[in-house]
């Protein structure tokens, strides 16, 4: 039986599966921010591309942090 402080395997799986959703959201936010800044400042398409790049980078940072956190938790439980 699992101890009360331990996470179940399903809980860890749910946490890691949300990373894909977070990557998409970060990319869309960066893309939308760049699009609206381009419309406002008239710099098409440069800020759109910059926002897209920042959104993708933010998504990968979240991915790496989540994987490292899950790896530390998995190693600590053994």
Secondary structure, DSSP 8 states (H G I E B T S, - for coil): ---TTS--HHHHHHHHHHHHHHHHHHHHHHHHHHHHHHHHHT-TTHHHHHHHHHHHHHHHHHHHHHHHHHHHHHHHH-
